[in-house]
Amino acid sequence: MRHHRMLALLGAVALGATGSAGAISASAAPVAGSSVQQATTERAATPAAQTTPSGKIVVLTKKGASIDEVVSRVKKAGGSVESVNRDIGMISVDSDDASFAKKARALPGVDTAAAEVSIGSSPVRMGAAPDEDVLKEHQKSSSKKKASGAPATGGAGRAKASGDPLDEELWAHDMLEVDRARKVTSGDKRVKVGVLDTGVQASHPDIAPNFDHKLSKNFVRDIPMVDGDCEYDSCVDPATVDHGGHGTHVAGSIAAAANGYGVSGVASDVSLVNIRGGQDSGYFFLGPVANALTYAADSGIDVVNMSFYVDPYAFHCIGGAPEDNPEQAAQQEMTIEAMERALDYAHRKDVTLVGALGNGHDDLAKPRNDLSSPNFPEGVAHERTIDNETCLDLPVEGPHVIGVSSVGPSKTKADYSNWSTDLRGDEIEVSAPGGWFRDGFGTDSYSTNENLILSTAPLKPLQEEGLVSRYGYITAAGKEAGVIKECADKASAPGATKCGYFQYLQGTSMASPHAAGVAALIVSKQGKASGSSFGMDSRAVKQVLLKSAVDTPCPAGGTQDYLDEGRSEEYTATCVSKPGFNGFYGDGIVNAYNAVTHRTM
């Protein structure tokens, strides 16, 4: 789902929108209609002392309690209130008192309180996380793949596309019948898709025509010890940049413009809104994520894509896992409650919520023990027994989220993709193209970049990874990884750069935005105007998305192994099914043409 540097600490502070560099003040609070309030004084982030608590406490008020009264009690107890989210009764507090969360839980009107995360001071990278191994696998297997500094035929073998120059690389568009769908609709600018991710590079030539500067907002503060040196004052990036790279790739799959340049997205004429909730380093914490969700609801955003899980736990458990201590259990329960409130609130405001199912090659109905949580400080992670009845992978297992698994060009479940043997549809709903580097075993397409998903990429992360030089040229490593650079005669939109970059990645992070793009097309086709607003009941959007998906059966015999592809037996997956639904593909692989021609009752 994401690529990590290291676990980061951040508060649940609602930050400025487009933001010039400078200190954040009350005037930089979210737009009218949002209930996230920000303290008037902010401090630049500084590294914490080794293994001390983060100081960031999330307090949830009881339903019906006076938020103002709870805020007053929190202040009297010694907490410094940084933000208040009235939509879900969430208060972000800073305190140097290691026992403050426990004290806050005893205050009248408080439902629960816990530290958002603990952090140490070591800046040493602890090695690539499993999700990073998935995203960048093609960069680590150069002996098995074709160099791809220029476009090449996709792994699935496809006809010349009728769209943008690099669309011939988008085998996913063939699978989803995007070209046919565009004859019905390519999207509507009134439809807004929120990218809840590491950011979106607004200046990319394929993003700029569809980027909504007015609504885009950053809810995150960079942490130098994990995100690198701050590029802007107060470590607050404007909402027009992406120094992680993940969010821009996601955004391009959803709605890169069909402008005769680069690639085009599934819904090439809808609006993209950056609602940044993730660190540059790829970590996502409760405060920014919850604030971004409620902001999306208040701002009239129609679809939100969530290609991540909420840190610091891969699975948040009610009462904690048996091996967790009481404060860890309180932290997990607080996250579950806050996320349920935020997702419920967004759903009530008709936000269609789409989430990546995860890259752990795990049966979410019977998860293996969690070995990675909590994922900071170093040495704190411990083996945790995960009970499916009490543990949740958030946000995808939260309420109202459409879970998306990943397939490769052959329509086979990607080896890394999670699945489920629970046929209630609480975990997986649909599948979508997410890429699979090892697809096509026994053919020339096996282990080639073109089996992955090509989409937009910001320059800075490519340079940091050594894929592009400081002068903008693709390096030898970049050519091996399939990085592509394209330049236009002139910028296609105000603020766009002349040249843009494109990158191959894989993961359920790449599958989810394809489903989100189809959801945006559904709203574009069937949405209704009401006064100055335009939208569609999110329940109806989900119904159309699921009913228009192409039924994809379990493999013969019901078991899929990946031994030929070099995977261990741990990756072998069992597919169970009922009429019209199975644990690999849910209701099927999403289909853009079926979706825009589907008639609701």
RAVEN-V339067 format. One line per field, one symbol per residue. ss: DSSP state (a for helix, b for strand, c for the rest). phi: phi as a letter, one per 40 degrees, with the letter a starting at -180 (. if undefined). burial: I if it has 9 or more other ideal C-beta (glycine too) atoms within 8 Angstrom, else O. A space follows every 50 residues. Layout:
BEGIN
ss = ???
phi = ???
burial = ???
END
This chain:
BEGIN
ss = cccccccccccccccccccccccccaaacccccccbbbcccccccccccc ccbccbbbbbbcccccaaaaaaaaaacccbbbbbbccccbbbbbccccca aaaaaccccbbbbbbccbcccccccccccaaaaaacaaaacaaacccccc ccccccccccccccaaaaacaaaaaacaaaaacccccccccbbbbbcccc cccccccaaabcccccbbcccccaaaacccccaaaccccccccccaaaaa aaaaacccccccccccccccbbbbbbcbcccccbcaaaaaaaaaaaaacc ccbbbbcccccccccbbccccccccaaaaaaaaaaaaaaaaaaaaaaacc cbbbbbccccccbccccccbcccccccccccccbccccccbbcccccccc bbbbbbbcccccbcccccbccccccccccbbbbcccccccccccccccaa acbbbbbcaaaaaacccbcccccbcaaaaacccbbbbcccccccccccbb bbbbbccaaaaaaaaaaaaaaaaaaacbbbccbbbccaaaaaaaaaaccb cccccaaabbccccccccaaacbbccbbccbbcccbccbccaaaaaaccc c
phi = .abbbacbbaccccccccfcciccbccccdcdhcbcbbccbbbccbdccd fcccgcbbbbcccgccccccdcccccchcbcbabbccbgbbcbbacccbc dccccccdgccaaaccababbcccccgccdccdcdbdccbbccbbccbcb daccdcgacdccccdcccccdcccccfcccccccabhbdccbbcbcachb ccccdccdcbccccccabbbbcbdcbcgdccbdggbcccbbbccgccccd ccccadccbgagbbcdbcbccbbcbcbbcdcgbbbddccccccccdcccg ccbbcbbabcccbcbcbcggcdcccdcccccccccdcccccccccccccg ccbbbcchbcfbcccbccccbbbccacdgcdacbcbcccbbbcbcccccg cccbcbbcdcgcdcdcccaaccccgcbbbabacbgadccgdgbccdfbdc ccbcacaccdcccccgcbcccgcccdcccccgcbbbbbcaccadgcccbb bbbcbbiccccdccccccdccccccbcbcbgcbaiadcccccdcdccccc dbcccdggbbbbcccgcccdccbbbbabdgaaccbgchcdaccdccbcbc c
burial = IIIIIIIIIIIIIIIIIIIOOOOIOOOIIIOOOIIIIIIOOIOOIOOIOO OIOIOIIIIIIIOOIOIOIIIOIIIOIOIOIIIIIIIIIIIIIIIOOOOI IOIIIOIOIIIIIIIIIIIIIOOOOOOOIIIIIIIIIIIOIOOOIOOIIO OOOIIIOIOOIOIIIIIIIIIIIIIIIIIIIIOIIIIIOOIIIIIIIIII IIIIIIIIIIIIOOIIIIIIIIIIOIIIOIOIIIIIIIIIIIIIIIIIII IIIIIIIIIOIIIIIIIIIIIIIIIIIIIIIIIIIIIIIIIIIIIIIIIO IIIIIIIIIIIIIIIIIOOIIOOIOOIIIIIIIIIIIIIIIIIIIIIOOI IIIIIIIIIIIIIIIOIOOIOOIIIIIOOIOOOIOIOIOOIIIIIIIIOI IIIIIIIIIIOIIIIIIIIIIIIOIOIIIIIIIIIIIIIIOOOOIIIIII IIIIIIIIIIIIIOOOIIOOOOOIIOIIIIIIIIIIOIOOIIIOOIOOII IIIIIIIIIIIIIIIIIIIIIIIIIIIOOOOOOIIIOIOIIIIIIIOIIO OIOIIOOIIIOIIOOOIOOOIIIIIIIOOOIIIIIIIIIIIIIIIIOIOO O
END
